[in-house]
Amino acid sequence: MNAQSPSLHGAKAEREVHGIAFLGPYRGHDFCNTGGGLSTAEVLGRNQGRVLWFLFYGSLVIAASIHGAIGLRVIVHKTLKLRGMALELVM
């Protein structure tokens, strides 16, 4: 029997889509800027005040927080062998 709820399954699928959509451009931007010798302050200075960049990073943070919460739930489930209501109460 699978201990995952339908909403958790949907969140995992959404997490994968966000990972593909956001992580590639994020890592590409990071590689291009830091590979060229820019410091963190210089990169932030170039992107300051750009709404699109704010929305991009805001979405990335939300996706990462969902990813972390799901991962923590899986770790608790696997290590403590909790299921159902017991798992819900711990989480």
MARDO-311402 format. One record per residue: x, y, z of N, C-alpha, C in turn; residue in one letter. Coordinates in pm, whole numbers, plus 50000, padded with zeros to 5 digits. Each point is the difference from the previous one (the first is absolute). Layout:
// MARDO-311402
XYZXYZXYZA;...
This chain:
// MARDO-311402
500844988150000499165011950000500885012450000M;499645009549921500775012449987499505010150103N;500955006050075499635009450106499835014349949A;500125002149871499925013649947498565003849970Q;499665012250036498685005149969500005005449857S;498845001349937499965005649864500595014049992P;499795008250104500555013549996501524999950008S;500564990650076501464998750008500564995449866L;499304990949934500444995449868499995011649901H;498965008450004499945011649912501105010050029G;500325001750129501075009350038501344994849951A;500204986950003501264994449951500145002149849K;498904998349928500045002149855500275014649968A;499365009050075500225014349979501435003850035E;500544993750100501385002650042500974996549886R;499744989049931500874996149890499935010149885E;498825004849970499845009949893500745012950036V;499855004450126500715012050043501504997949997H;500434988150037501444997250000500595001449861G;499314994849902500485000949862499935014449950I;498885006750029499795013549947500905010550063A;500344998350127500745010450071501474996850022F;500314987550024501384996950037500975001849884L;499594996649879500885001849884500405014649978G;499025009049987500385014249984500785005650120P;499644995650120500705004850119501474995849996Y;500254987349972501384995249997500765006249882R;499335001949888500645006449885500425014250032G;499125007550063500305013750040501155000150101H;499944990850095501034999150103501364996849937D;500024990549910501254995949935500595011349916F;499165006649921500495010949915500555011650081C;499335003550109500445011550079501214996950086N;499984988750070501134997050088501204995149921T;499764994049885501114995749914500755012049944G;499325011249986500625012249951500685008050109G;499964995250123500685006650109499185010350075G;498675000249980499175009650073499764995250143L;499985009450091499694996650139498484999850018S;499574995050115498574999750031499415014050001T;500735009550058499525013850006499825005949860A;500904996949909499895005149863498804993949927E;499774987150020498864993449937498705005950054V;499905001750132498795005950059499815014449956L;501085007449987499925013849953499465000949859G;500374990749915499505000149862498534996549991R;499524991750093498614995249994499065007850089N;500495009550074499175007550094498935008249927Q;498774999050049498905007749944499324993749880G;500414988349960499364993349886498894990850048R;498795003149962498834992650046500034985649952V;500374997849875500044986549946500984991350079L;501145005650034501004992550076499474996950141W;499315009450062499384997950130498984988749994F;499165000149897499004989449985500654986449976L;501064999949922500724987649973500574994250129F;500735008050074500614995150124498944997150107Y;498945007750005498914997250094499374986549972G;499774997049873499444987049962500984988850031S;501275002649980501024990050032500024997050150L;499885010250083499984998050146498764992150042V;498865003149942498774992650032500144985449960I;500514997549880500194986249954501004992550090A;501065006850042500984993650088499414996850136A;499135008850052499394997250129499044988249993S;499264998849890499124988449980500854987449990I;501085000849926500904988749983500554995450137H;500415009650081500544996650132498974993850092G;498785005349997498934994550085499654985749961A;499924997449870499704986449954501154990750036I;501225004649981501164991750035500044996750147G;499715009650086499974997750144498924989950036L;498855001049936498914990550024500424985849963R;500684998549889500454986949956501034994450099V;500925008450046501014995550096499354995450130I;499035007650051499304996150122499264986949978V;499344998649886499254987849969500944987949994H;501155001549934500924988749983500724996350129K;500415009950078500804997050119499154996050120T;498865006550019499164997150116498874990249968L;499854996449874498974990649955498595004650036K;499785013249997498695005550031499145000249875L;498704998150020499035000449891498725006750047R;499225004049905498675005150028499975011950095G;499134999050101499795011050092501245002850085M;500764989850035501235002250078500985008549923A;500144997549871500895008049915499475014249987L;498695001449986499405013449990500225008150127E;499914993550116500185007150126501455004650019L;500944991849957501425003650012500325011249904V;499444999749881500315010149900499125012150018M;
